[in-house]
Amino acid sequence: LSWERLGRTVPAVQMNRDIRNTIKLAEKGVEGAEIEAEIASAAMGVTVQQMLAGDIEIKPQEEQEPKQVVPLLGQAQGMPSAPQQTEG
């Protein structure tokens, strides 16, 4: 159960499993399976050979500064408006 849950909660684990299964299909002669395994492993930033050897270095995600979604009080919103003329 924890093995299955790990695949569901960590996308890279599931992708690794999928690539390994695709490699097995390629070894059985399924057309296009080898190139799909290469493409998928490249998307993970590793080669198929590294994946098969277990030579995968997990790179931590870079922290990103949160974006201001709601403007704070006193901050202008949108485009600056043209000065309003007063009747005189």
N, C-alpha and C positions, 0 to 999 in steps of 0.2 A: 504494500500500500504506500509506504513512504517513497519507494522508488517511482511509482506512478505519479504521486503528488509532486515530487521533485521536477518531473518533466513538465507538469502543468504550471508550476509556479516560476520556473526558471526557463525562459524561452531559449537560452543558449544550450541548455541541456537537451531540450527536445530537438533543437536543430541539429545538434551533434548526433543524436540517435537517428534522426531522419537521414542525415548524410551517410552514416555508416550503413543503413539499410539500403540506400540508393547505390552505394558501392557494391554491396552484395548482389544487387540486381545487375549491375554492370558486369560483374564477374560471371553471371549466368548468361550474359549475352543480350540483355535487354537494350534495344537501340535507344540512344540518347541518354541513358542513365549515367554514363561516365561524365559527360559534359555537364549534366545537371549537378552532379556531386562537386565538380570543379567550381561551377558558378556559385553554389551555395557555400562552399568552404571559403571562397574568395570574399563573399559577403561577410563572413565572420572574421576575415583578416588572417586566415591561415591557409596552408596548402593541404591537399588531401593527404599527402605523405606525413605532414606534421600531425594531422588529426589521427591517422592510423597508428602513429608512434606514441600518441598521447603527449606530444610536445606542444601543448597549447598553453600560452601565457594569458591569464585573465587580466585584462586591462581595466582598472577602475574608471568609472564614468567621471568626467570632469564636472565639478559643481558649477552650476550656472546661477547667476544672480536672478532672483525673482523679478519679474517685470511688474511695473505699477499698472494695475488693471483699472482702478478707480482713482481719478485725480484727487489729490489732497486739497483741502480748503485753501483758497488763495491762489491756486494754480489756474492759469488760463486753460480753457477747454477748446479744442478745435482750432479753427482759423481765427486770427485776430480780427475783430470787427472794425469797420471804419468809424472814425469819430462821428458822433451824432451832433447835428447842428441844432441849436436851440432857436426858437422863434423869438424875434426881438422887436 
